[in-house]
Amino acid sequence: MVLSAAELADLQDRLFQLRCAAEDVVTAVDDDADRTELRKLAAQVVDVAAELERLR
């Protein structure tokens, strides 16, 4: 599969969103966030990753 420049830019944006979501989890763990907050952040990681799987 060959990606156009626009598709590549979109993919890079979504990878950045995934990294940011994962970093939010790490920060929350470092800040001793409660289980509810960690669950919410982990769900965001899953949502972003699921969206990333769908190449446009």
PDBQT receptor file of N, H, CA, C and O in Angstrom, charges set to zero:
ATOM      1  N   MET A   1       0.844  -1.174   0.000  1.00  0.00    +0.000 N 
ATOM      2  CA  MET A   1       0.000   0.000   0.000  1.00  0.00    +0.000 C 
ATOM      3  C   MET A   1       0.889   1.238   0.000  1.00  0.00    +0.000 C 
ATOM      4  O   MET A   1       1.830   1.350   0.786  1.00  0.00    +0.000 OA
ATOM      5  N   VAL A   2       0.573   2.148  -0.886  1.00  0.00    +0.000 N 
ATOM      6  H   VAL A   2      -0.191   2.057  -1.524  1.00  0.00    +0.000 HD
ATOM      7  CA  VAL A   2       1.285   3.419  -0.971  1.00  0.00    +0.000 C 
ATOM      8  C   VAL A   2       0.351   4.513  -0.494  1.00  0.00    +0.000 C 
ATOM      9  O   VAL A   2      -0.795   4.605  -0.935  1.00  0.00    +0.000 OA
ATOM     10  N   LEU A   3       0.854   5.347   0.416  1.00  0.00    +0.000 N 
ATOM     11  H   LEU A   3       1.785   5.272   0.774  1.00  0.00    +0.000 HD
ATOM     12  CA  LEU A   3       0.045   6.433   0.969  1.00  0.00    +0.000 C 
ATOM     13  C   LEU A   3       0.364   7.740   0.266  1.00  0.00    +0.000 C 
ATOM     14  O   LEU A   3       1.516   8.022  -0.063  1.00  0.00    +0.000 OA
ATOM     15  N   SER A   4      -0.662   8.523   0.044  1.00  0.00    +0.000 N 
ATOM     16  H   SER A   4      -1.598   8.294   0.311  1.00  0.00    +0.000 HD
ATOM     17  CA  SER A   4      -0.446   9.866  -0.492  1.00  0.00    +0.000 C 
ATOM     18  C   SER A   4       0.138  10.742   0.614  1.00  0.00    +0.000 C 
ATOM     19  O   SER A   4       0.168  10.346   1.779  1.00  0.00    +0.000 OA
ATOM     20  N   ALA A   5       0.591  11.908   0.250  1.00  0.00    +0.000 N 
ATOM     21  H   ALA A   5       0.567  12.231  -0.696  1.00  0.00    +0.000 HD
ATOM     22  CA  ALA A   5       1.146  12.835   1.241  1.00  0.00    +0.000 C 
ATOM     23  C   ALA A   5       0.087  13.203   2.282  1.00  0.00    +0.000 C 
ATOM     24  O   ALA A   5       0.395  13.310   3.469  1.00  0.00    +0.000 OA
ATOM     25  N   ALA A   6      -1.138  13.392   1.848  1.00  0.00    +0.000 N 
ATOM     26  H   ALA A   6      -1.388  13.305   0.884  1.00  0.00    +0.000 HD
ATOM     27  CA  ALA A   6      -2.216  13.743   2.783  1.00  0.00    +0.000 C 
ATOM     28  C   ALA A   6      -2.521  12.581   3.721  1.00  0.00    +0.000 C 
ATOM     29  O   ALA A   6      -2.736  12.784   4.916  1.00  0.00    +0.000 OA
ATOM     30  N   GLU A   7      -2.538  11.366   3.181  1.00  0.00    +0.000 N 
ATOM     31  H   GLU A   7      -2.363  11.202   2.210  1.00  0.00    +0.000 HD
ATOM     32  CA  GLU A   7      -2.794  10.186   4.016  1.00  0.00    +0.000 C 
ATOM     33  C   GLU A   7      -1.672   9.976   5.029  1.00  0.00    +0.000 C 
ATOM     34  O   GLU A   7      -1.921   9.606   6.177  1.00  0.00    +0.000 OA
ATOM     35  N   LEU A   8      -0.446  10.212   4.599  1.00  0.00    +0.000 N 
ATOM     36  H   LEU A   8      -0.243  10.513   3.667  1.00  0.00    +0.000 HD
ATOM     37  CA  LEU A   8       0.693  10.088   5.509  1.00  0.00    +0.000 C 
ATOM     38  C   LEU A   8       0.612  11.126   6.622  1.00  0.00    +0.000 C 
ATOM     39  O   LEU A   8       0.874  10.812   7.783  1.00  0.00    +0.000 OA
ATOM     40  N   ALA A   9       0.253  12.349   6.280  1.00  0.00    +0.000 N 
ATOM     41  H   ALA A   9       0.040  12.604   5.337  1.00  0.00    +0.000 HD
ATOM     42  CA  ALA A   9       0.107  13.405   7.289  1.00  0.00    +0.000 C 
ATOM     43  C   ALA A   9      -0.987  13.042   8.286  1.00  0.00    +0.000 C 
ATOM     44  O   ALA A   9      -0.837  13.261   9.488  1.00  0.00    +0.000 OA
ATOM     45  N   ASP A  10      -2.093  12.486   7.782  1.00  0.00    +0.000 N 
ATOM     46  H   ASP A  10      -2.215  12.309   6.805  1.00  0.00    +0.000 HD
ATOM     47  CA  ASP A  10      -3.191  12.069   8.656  1.00  0.00    +0.000 C 
ATOM     48  C   ASP A  10      -2.729  10.954   9.588  1.00  0.00    +0.000 C 
ATOM     49  O   ASP A  10      -3.033  10.967  10.781  1.00  0.00    +0.000 OA
ATOM     50  N   LEU A  11      -1.996   9.994   9.042  1.00  0.00    +0.000 N 
ATOM     51  H   LEU A  11      -1.749   9.982   8.073  1.00  0.00    +0.000 HD
ATOM     52  CA  LEU A  11      -1.473   8.896   9.855  1.00  0.00    +0.000 C 
ATOM     53  C   LEU A  11      -0.533   9.420  10.934  1.00  0.00    +0.000 C 
ATOM     54  O   LEU A  11      -0.601   8.984  12.084  1.00  0.00    +0.000 OA
ATOM     55  N   GLN A  12       0.333  10.341  10.575  1.00  0.00    +0.000 N 
ATOM     56  H   GLN A  12       0.388  10.695   9.642  1.00  0.00    +0.000 HD
ATOM     57  CA  GLN A  12       1.250  10.927  11.560  1.00  0.00    +0.000 C 
ATOM     58  C   GLN A  12       0.480  11.657  12.660  1.00  0.00    +0.000 C 
ATOM     59  O   GLN A  12       0.846  11.570  13.832  1.00  0.00    +0.000 OA
ATOM     60  N   ASP A  13      -0.571  12.367  12.296  1.00  0.00    +0.000 N 
ATOM     61  H   ASP A  13      -0.868  12.438  11.344  1.00  0.00    +0.000 HD
ATOM     62  CA  ASP A  13      -1.399  13.064  13.293  1.00  0.00    +0.000 C 
ATOM     63  C   ASP A  13      -2.030  12.071  14.260  1.00  0.00    +0.000 C 
ATOM     64  O   ASP A  13      -2.057  12.300  15.470  1.00  0.00    +0.000 OA
ATOM     65  N   ARG A  14      -2.540  10.964  13.717  1.00  0.00    +0.000 N 
ATOM     66  H   ARG A  14      -2.518  10.778  12.735  1.00  0.00    +0.000 HD
ATOM     67  CA  ARG A  14      -3.198   9.978  14.578  1.00  0.00    +0.000 C 
ATOM     68  C   ARG A  14      -2.186   9.244  15.453  1.00  0.00    +0.000 C 
ATOM     69  O   ARG A  14      -2.506   8.881  16.585  1.00  0.00    +0.000 OA
ATOM     70  N   LEU A  15      -0.971   9.018  14.953  1.00  0.00    +0.000 N 
ATOM     71  H   LEU A  15      -0.711   9.312  14.033  1.00  0.00    +0.000 HD
ATOM     72  CA  LEU A  15       0.079   8.423  15.791  1.00  0.00    +0.000 C 
ATOM     73  C   LEU A  15       0.449   9.374  16.932  1.00  0.00    +0.000 C 
ATOM     74  O   LEU A  15       0.691   8.937  18.057  1.00  0.00    +0.000 OA
ATOM     75  N   PHE A  16       0.490  10.661  16.637  1.00  0.00    +0.000 N 
ATOM     76  H   PHE A  16       0.293  11.015  15.723  1.00  0.00    +0.000 HD
ATOM     77  CA  PHE A  16       0.765  11.656  17.672  1.00  0.00    +0.000 C 
ATOM     78  C   PHE A  16      -0.327  11.633  18.740  1.00  0.00    +0.000 C 
ATOM     79  O   PHE A  16      -0.034  11.721  19.933  1.00  0.00    +0.000 OA
ATOM     80  N   GLN A  17      -1.586  11.513  18.311  1.00  0.00    +0.000 N 
ATOM     81  H   GLN A  17      -1.823  11.441  17.342  1.00  0.00    +0.000 HD
ATOM     82  CA  GLN A  17      -2.691  11.435  19.264  1.00  0.00    +0.000 C 
ATOM     83  C   GLN A  17      -2.547  10.203  20.154  1.00  0.00    +0.000 C 
ATOM     84  O   GLN A  17      -2.821  10.263  21.352  1.00  0.00    +0.000 OA
ATOM     85  N   LEU A  18      -2.118   9.093  19.567  1.00  0.00    +0.000 N 
ATOM     86  H   LEU A  18      -1.895   9.045  18.594  1.00  0.00    +0.000 HD
ATOM     87  CA  LEU A  18      -1.929   7.868  20.341  1.00  0.00    +0.000 C 
ATOM     88  C   LEU A  18      -0.816   8.054  21.370  1.00  0.00    +0.000 C 
ATOM     89  O   LEU A  18      -0.965   7.665  22.528  1.00  0.00    +0.000 OA
ATOM     90  N   ARG A  19       0.288   8.643  20.947  1.00  0.00    +0.000 N 
ATOM     91  H   ARG A  19       0.408   8.959  20.006  1.00  0.00    +0.000 HD
ATOM     92  CA  ARG A  19       1.393   8.875  21.891  1.00  0.00    +0.000 C 
ATOM     93  C   ARG A  19       0.967   9.796  23.022  1.00  0.00    +0.000 C 
ATOM     94  O   ARG A  19       1.308   9.557  24.180  1.00  0.00    +0.000 OA
ATOM     95  N   CYS A  20       0.230  10.838  22.696  1.00  0.00    +0.000 N 
ATOM     96  H   CYS A  20      -0.046  11.032  21.755  1.00  0.00    +0.000 HD
ATOM     97  CA  CYS A  20      -0.234  11.762  23.729  1.00  0.00    +0.000 C 
ATOM     98  C   CYS A  20      -1.166  11.064  24.717  1.00  0.00    +0.000 C 
ATOM     99  O   CYS A  20      -1.079  11.294  25.923  1.00  0.00    +0.000 OA
ATOM    100  N   ALA A  21      -2.048  10.221  24.214  1.00  0.00    +0.000 N 
ATOM    101  H   ALA A  21      -2.119  10.033  23.234  1.00  0.00    +0.000 HD
ATOM    102  CA  ALA A  21      -2.958   9.489  25.091  1.00  0.00    +0.000 C 
ATOM    103  C   ALA A  21      -2.170   8.554  26.010  1.00  0.00    +0.000 C 
ATOM    104  O   ALA A  21      -2.482   8.442  27.196  1.00  0.00    +0.000 OA
ATOM    105  N   ALA A  22      -1.160   7.891  25.472  1.00  0.00    +0.000 N 
ATOM    106  H   ALA A  22      -0.907   7.982  24.509  1.00  0.00    +0.000 HD
ATOM    107  CA  ALA A  22      -0.332   6.999  26.291  1.00  0.00    +0.000 C 
ATOM    108  C   ALA A  22       0.464   7.801  27.326  1.00  0.00    +0.000 C 
ATOM    109  O   ALA A  22       0.606   7.367  28.469  1.00  0.00    +0.000 OA
ATOM    110  N   GLU A  23       0.976   8.956  26.933  1.00  0.00    +0.000 N 
ATOM    111  H   GLU A  23       0.861   9.308  26.004  1.00  0.00    +0.000 HD
ATOM    112  CA  GLU A  23       1.702   9.806  27.879  1.00  0.00    +0.000 C 
ATOM    113  C   GLU A  23       0.791  10.276  29.007  1.00  0.00    +0.000 C 
ATOM    114  O   GLU A  23       1.234  10.403  30.149  1.00  0.00    +0.000 OA
ATOM    115  N   ASP A  24      -0.472  10.535  28.699  1.00  0.00    +0.000 N 
ATOM    116  H   ASP A  24      -0.832  10.433  27.771  1.00  0.00    +0.000 HD
ATOM    117  CA  ASP A  24      -1.433  10.928  29.732  1.00  0.00    +0.000 C 
ATOM    118  C   ASP A  24      -1.588   9.829  30.781  1.00  0.00    +0.000 C 
ATOM    119  O   ASP A  24      -1.705  10.111  31.973  1.00  0.00    +0.000 OA
ATOM    120  N   VAL A  25      -1.588   8.580  30.331  1.00  0.00    +0.000 N 
ATOM    121  H   VAL A  25      -1.493   8.351  29.362  1.00  0.00    +0.000 HD
ATOM    122  CA  VAL A  25      -1.677   7.450  31.275  1.00  0.00    +0.000 C 
ATOM    123  C   VAL A  25      -0.442   7.425  32.174  1.00  0.00    +0.000 C 
ATOM    124  O   VAL A  25      -0.562   7.271  33.389  1.00  0.00    +0.000 OA
ATOM    125  N   VAL A  26       0.728   7.574  31.587  1.00  0.00    +0.000 N 
ATOM    126  H   VAL A  26       0.825   7.699  30.599  1.00  0.00    +0.000 HD
ATOM    127  CA  VAL A  26       1.974   7.557  32.370  1.00  0.00    +0.000 C 
ATOM    128  C   VAL A  26       1.972   8.691  33.392  1.00  0.00    +0.000 C 
ATOM    129  O   VAL A  26       2.342   8.485  34.548  1.00  0.00    +0.000 OA
ATOM    130  N   THR A  27       1.561   9.874  32.976  1.00  0.00    +0.000 N 
ATOM    131  H   THR A  27       1.260  10.041  32.037  1.00  0.00    +0.000 HD
ATOM    132  CA  THR A  27       1.511  11.019  33.890  1.00  0.00    +0.000 C 
ATOM    133  C   THR A  27       0.535  10.755  35.030  1.00  0.00    +0.000 C 
ATOM    134  O   THR A  27       0.823  11.059  36.188  1.00  0.00    +0.000 OA
ATOM    135  N   ALA A  28      -0.609  10.194  34.697  1.00  0.00    +0.000 N 
ATOM    136  H   ALA A  28      -0.843   9.947  33.757  1.00  0.00    +0.000 HD
ATOM    137  CA  ALA A  28      -1.610   9.899  35.728  1.00  0.00    +0.000 C 
ATOM    138  C   ALA A  28      -1.080   8.880  36.730  1.00  0.00    +0.000 C 
ATOM    139  O   ALA A  28      -1.304   9.018  37.933  1.00  0.00    +0.000 OA
ATOM    140  N   VAL A  29      -0.383   7.866  36.245  1.00  0.00    +0.000 N 
ATOM    141  H   VAL A  29      -0.201   7.754  35.268  1.00  0.00    +0.000 HD
ATOM    142  CA  VAL A  29       0.214   6.870  37.149  1.00  0.00    +0.000 C 
ATOM    143  C   VAL A  29       1.241   7.554  38.056  1.00  0.00    +0.000 C 
ATOM    144  O   VAL A  29       1.257   7.328  39.266  1.00  0.00    +0.000 OA
ATOM    145  N   ASP A  30       2.094   8.387  37.463  1.00  0.00    +0.000 N 
ATOM    146  H   ASP A  30       2.081   8.571  36.480  1.00  0.00    +0.000 HD
ATOM    147  CA  ASP A  30       3.107   9.098  38.254  1.00  0.00    +0.000 C 
ATOM    148  C   ASP A  30       2.472  10.013  39.301  1.00  0.00    +0.000 C 
ATOM    149  O   ASP A  30       3.049  10.247  40.363  1.00  0.00    +0.000 OA
ATOM    150  N   ASP A  31       1.278  10.529  38.993  1.00  0.00    +0.000 N 
ATOM    151  H   ASP A  31       0.809  10.340  38.131  1.00  0.00    +0.000 HD
ATOM    152  CA  ASP A  31       0.567  11.423  39.909  1.00  0.00    +0.000 C 
ATOM    153  C   ASP A  31      -0.370  10.678  40.859  1.00  0.00    +0.000 C 
ATOM    154  O   ASP A  31      -1.166  11.292  41.568  1.00  0.00    +0.000 OA
ATOM    155  N   ASP A  32      -0.264   9.336  40.863  1.00  0.00    +0.000 N 
ATOM    156  H   ASP A  32       0.383   8.837  40.287  1.00  0.00    +0.000 HD
ATOM    157  CA  ASP A  32      -1.104   8.494  41.731  1.00  0.00    +0.000 C 
ATOM    158  C   ASP A  32      -2.600   8.729  41.503  1.00  0.00    +0.000 C 
ATOM    159  O   ASP A  32      -3.376   8.833  42.453  1.00  0.00    +0.000 OA
ATOM    160  N   ALA A  33      -2.986   8.809  40.236  1.00  0.00    +0.000 N 
ATOM    161  H   ALA A  33      -2.356   8.724  39.464  1.00  0.00    +0.000 HD
ATOM    162  CA  ALA A  33      -4.405   8.982  39.906  1.00  0.00    +0.000 C 
ATOM    163  C   ALA A  33      -5.201   7.778  40.393  1.00  0.00    +0.000 C 
ATOM    164  O   ALA A  33      -4.670   6.675  40.524  1.00  0.00    +0.000 OA
ATOM    165  N   ASP A  34      -6.472   8.009  40.656  1.00  0.00    +0.000 N 
ATOM    166  H   ASP A  34      -6.903   8.905  40.550  1.00  0.00    +0.000 HD
ATOM    167  CA  ASP A  34      -7.307   6.895  41.117  1.00  0.00    +0.000 C 
ATOM    168  C   ASP A  34      -7.682   5.974  39.956  1.00  0.00    +0.000 C 
ATOM    169  O   ASP A  34      -7.483   6.297  38.785  1.00  0.00    +0.000 OA
ATOM    170  N   ARG A  35      -8.218   4.847  40.316  1.00  0.00    +0.000 N 
ATOM    171  H   ARG A  35      -8.379   4.585  41.267  1.00  0.00    +0.000 HD
ATOM    172  CA  ARG A  35      -8.560   3.806  39.340  1.00  0.00    +0.000 C 
ATOM    173  C   ARG A  35      -9.535   4.309  38.276  1.00  0.00    +0.000 C 
ATOM    174  O   ARG A  35      -9.405   3.952  37.105  1.00  0.00    +0.000 OA
ATOM    175  N   THR A  36     -10.491   5.119  38.661  1.00  0.00    +0.000 N 
ATOM    176  H   THR A  36     -10.596   5.409  39.612  1.00  0.00    +0.000 HD
ATOM    177  CA  THR A  36     -11.479   5.641  37.709  1.00  0.00    +0.000 C 
ATOM    178  C   THR A  36     -10.808   6.494  36.641  1.00  0.00    +0.000 C 
ATOM    179  O   THR A  36     -11.099   6.357  35.453  1.00  0.00    +0.000 OA
ATOM    180  N   GLU A  37      -9.924   7.361  37.062  1.00  0.00    +0.000 N 
ATOM    181  H   GLU A  37      -9.687   7.472  38.027  1.00  0.00    +0.000 HD
ATOM    182  CA  GLU A  37      -9.205   8.220  36.116  1.00  0.00    +0.000 C 
ATOM    183  C   GLU A  37      -8.307   7.382  35.205  1.00  0.00    +0.000 C 
ATOM    184  O   GLU A  37      -8.264   7.612  33.996  1.00  0.00    +0.000 OA
ATOM    185  N   LEU A  38      -7.600   6.421  35.772  1.00  0.00    +0.000 N 
ATOM    186  H   LEU A  38      -7.635   6.234  36.754  1.00  0.00    +0.000 HD
ATOM    187  CA  LEU A  38      -6.738   5.562  34.957  1.00  0.00    +0.000 C 
ATOM    188  C   LEU A  38      -7.548   4.774  33.937  1.00  0.00    +0.000 C 
ATOM    189  O   LEU A  38      -7.120   4.601  32.796  1.00  0.00    +0.000 OA
ATOM    190  N   ARG A  39      -8.715   4.298  34.348  1.00  0.00    +0.000 N 
ATOM    191  H   ARG A  39      -9.062   4.438  35.275  1.00  0.00    +0.000 HD
ATOM    192  CA  ARG A  39      -9.586   3.542  33.438  1.00  0.00    +0.000 C 
ATOM    193  C   ARG A  39     -10.046   4.426  32.287  1.00  0.00    +0.000 C 
ATOM    194  O   ARG A  39     -10.080   3.988  31.137  1.00  0.00    +0.000 OA
ATOM    195  N   LYS A  40     -10.400   5.670  32.596  1.00  0.00    +0.000 N 
ATOM    196  H   LYS A  40     -10.372   6.026  33.530  1.00  0.00    +0.000 HD
ATOM    197  CA  LYS A  40     -10.830   6.615  31.569  1.00  0.00    +0.000 C 
ATOM    198  C   LYS A  40      -9.704   6.885  30.572  1.00  0.00    +0.000 C 
ATOM    199  O   LYS A  40      -9.924   6.885  29.360  1.00  0.00    +0.000 OA
ATOM    200  N   LEU A  41      -8.517   7.110  31.083  1.00  0.00    +0.000 N 
ATOM    201  H   LEU A  41      -8.339   7.110  32.067  1.00  0.00    +0.000 HD
ATOM    202  CA  LEU A  41      -7.376   7.397  30.211  1.00  0.00    +0.000 C 
ATOM    203  C   LEU A  41      -6.999   6.177  29.364  1.00  0.00    +0.000 C 
ATOM    204  O   LEU A  41      -6.674   6.312  28.185  1.00  0.00    +0.000 OA
ATOM    205  N   ALA A  42      -7.044   4.999  29.967  1.00  0.00    +0.000 N 
ATOM    206  H   ALA A  42      -7.308   4.889  30.925  1.00  0.00    +0.000 HD
ATOM    207  CA  ALA A  42      -6.743   3.776  29.213  1.00  0.00    +0.000 C 
ATOM    208  C   ALA A  42      -7.766   3.559  28.105  1.00  0.00    +0.000 C 
ATOM    209  O   ALA A  42      -7.415   3.117  27.011  1.00  0.00    +0.000 OA
ATOM    210  N   ALA A  43      -9.023   3.866  28.384  1.00  0.00    +0.000 N 
ATOM    211  H   ALA A  43      -9.308   4.225  29.273  1.00  0.00    +0.000 HD
ATOM    212  CA  ALA A  43     -10.065   3.742  27.364  1.00  0.00    +0.000 C 
ATOM    213  C   ALA A  43      -9.796   4.697  26.201  1.00  0.00    +0.000 C 
ATOM    214  O   ALA A  43     -10.062   4.362  25.047  1.00  0.00    +0.000 OA
ATOM    215  N   GLN A  44      -9.272   5.875  26.503  1.00  0.00    +0.000 N 
ATOM    216  H   GLN A  44      -9.055   6.146  27.440  1.00  0.00    +0.000 HD
ATOM    217  CA  GLN A  44      -8.919   6.820  25.437  1.00  0.00    +0.000 C 
ATOM    218  C   GLN A  44      -7.811   6.256  24.561  1.00  0.00    +0.000 C 
ATOM    219  O   GLN A  44      -7.845   6.414  23.340  1.00  0.00    +0.000 OA
ATOM    220  N   VAL A  45      -6.833   5.600  25.169  1.00  0.00    +0.000 N 
ATOM    221  H   VAL A  45      -6.805   5.472  26.160  1.00  0.00    +0.000 HD
ATOM    222  CA  VAL A  45      -5.758   4.974  24.393  1.00  0.00    +0.000 C 
ATOM    223  C   VAL A  45      -6.348   3.926  23.450  1.00  0.00    +0.000 C 
ATOM    224  O   VAL A  45      -5.986   3.863  22.275  1.00  0.00    +0.000 OA
ATOM    225  N   VAL A  46      -7.249   3.115  23.970  1.00  0.00    +0.000 N 
ATOM    226  H   VAL A  46      -7.543   3.167  24.925  1.00  0.00    +0.000 HD
ATOM    227  CA  VAL A  46      -7.890   2.087  23.150  1.00  0.00    +0.000 C 
ATOM    228  C   VAL A  46      -8.673   2.732  22.006  1.00  0.00    +0.000 C 
ATOM    229  O   VAL A  46      -8.592   2.271  20.868  1.00  0.00    +0.000 OA
ATOM    230  N   ASP A  47      -9.417   3.775  22.290  1.00  0.00    +0.000 N 
ATOM    231  H   ASP A  47      -9.483   4.150  23.215  1.00  0.00    +0.000 HD
ATOM    232  CA  ASP A  47     -10.212   4.446  21.258  1.00  0.00    +0.000 C 
ATOM    233  C   ASP A  47      -9.319   5.026  20.153  1.00  0.00    +0.000 C 
ATOM    234  O   ASP A  47      -9.605   4.868  18.966  1.00  0.00    +0.000 OA
ATOM    235  N   VAL A  48      -8.252   5.687  20.553  1.00  0.00    +0.000 N 
ATOM    236  H   VAL A  48      -8.019   5.815  21.518  1.00  0.00    +0.000 HD
ATOM    237  CA  VAL A  48      -7.336   6.277  19.564  1.00  0.00    +0.000 C 
ATOM    238  C   VAL A  48      -6.670   5.177  18.740  1.00  0.00    +0.000 C 
ATOM    239  O   VAL A  48      -6.533   5.308  17.523  1.00  0.00    +0.000 OA
ATOM    240  N   ALA A  49      -6.258   4.100  19.396  1.00  0.00    +0.000 N 
ATOM    241  H   ALA A  49      -6.369   3.994  20.384  1.00  0.00    +0.000 HD
ATOM    242  CA  ALA A  49      -5.628   2.998  18.674  1.00  0.00    +0.000 C 
ATOM    243  C   ALA A  49      -6.603   2.341  17.703  1.00  0.00    +0.000 C 
ATOM    244  O   ALA A  49      -6.220   1.989  16.588  1.00  0.00    +0.000 OA
ATOM    245  N   ALA A  50      -7.847   2.173  18.110  1.00  0.00    +0.000 N 
ATOM    246  H   ALA A  50      -8.158   2.459  19.016  1.00  0.00    +0.000 HD
ATOM    247  CA  ALA A  50      -8.860   1.578  17.233  1.00  0.00    +0.000 C 
ATOM    248  C   ALA A  50      -9.088   2.465  16.010  1.00  0.00    +0.000 C 
ATOM    249  O   ALA A  50      -9.223   1.967  14.892  1.00  0.00    +0.000 OA
ATOM    250  N   GLU A  51      -9.129   3.761  16.224  1.00  0.00    +0.000 N 
ATOM    251  H   GLU A  51      -9.019   4.166  17.132  1.00  0.00    +0.000 HD
ATOM    252  CA  GLU A  51      -9.282   4.691  15.103  1.00  0.00    +0.000 C 
ATOM    253  C   GLU A  51      -8.064   4.624  14.179  1.00  0.00    +0.000 C 
ATOM    254  O   GLU A  51      -8.199   4.703  12.958  1.00  0.00    +0.000 OA
ATOM    255  N   LEU A  52      -6.908   4.482  14.753  1.00  0.00    +0.000 N 
ATOM    256  H   LEU A  52      -6.798   4.418  15.745  1.00  0.00    +0.000 HD
ATOM    257  CA  LEU A  52      -5.671   4.406  13.977  1.00  0.00    +0.000 C 
ATOM    258  C   LEU A  52      -5.647   3.175  13.075  1.00  0.00    +0.000 C 
ATOM    259  O   LEU A  52      -5.058   3.205  11.994  1.00  0.00    +0.000 OA
ATOM    260  N   GLU A  53      -6.278   2.107  13.513  1.00  0.00    +0.000 N 
ATOM    261  H   GLU A  53      -6.756   2.082  14.391  1.00  0.00    +0.000 HD
ATOM    262  CA  GLU A  53      -6.317   0.883  12.709  1.00  0.00    +0.000 C 
ATOM    263  C   GLU A  53      -7.072   1.079  11.398  1.00  0.00    +0.000 C 
ATOM    264  O   GLU A  53      -6.841   0.365  10.422  1.00  0.00    +0.000 OA
ATOM    265  N   ARG A  54      -7.963   2.042  11.388  1.00  0.00    +0.000 N 
ATOM    266  H   ARG A  54      -8.151   2.622  12.180  1.00  0.00    +0.000 HD
ATOM    267  CA  ARG A  54      -8.764   2.292  10.189  1.00  0.00    +0.000 C 
ATOM    268  C   ARG A  54      -8.034   3.316   9.293  1.00  0.00    +0.000 C 
ATOM    269  O   ARG A  54      -8.220   4.526   9.424  1.00  0.00    +0.000 OA
ATOM    270  N   LEU A  55      -7.222   2.802   8.405  1.00  0.00    +0.000 N 
ATOM    271  H   LEU A  55      -7.071   1.819   8.299  1.00  0.00    +0.000 HD
ATOM    272  CA  LEU A  55      -6.542   3.694   7.468  1.00  0.00    +0.000 C 
ATOM    273  C   LEU A  55      -7.558   4.248   6.489  1.00  0.00    +0.000 C 
ATOM    274  O   LEU A  55      -8.415   3.530   5.973  1.00  0.00    +0.000 OA
ATOM    275  N   ARG A  56      -7.442   5.515   6.254  1.00  0.00    +0.000 N 
ATOM    276  H   ARG A  56      -6.745   6.098   6.673  1.00  0.00    +0.000 HD
ATOM    277  CA  ARG A  56      -8.406   6.174   5.356  1.00  0.00    +0.000 C 
ATOM    278  C   ARG A  56      -7.888   6.215   3.949  1.00  0.00    +0.000 C 
ATOM    279  O   ARG A  56      -8.563   6.731   3.058  1.00  0.00    +0.000 OA
TER     280      ARG A  56
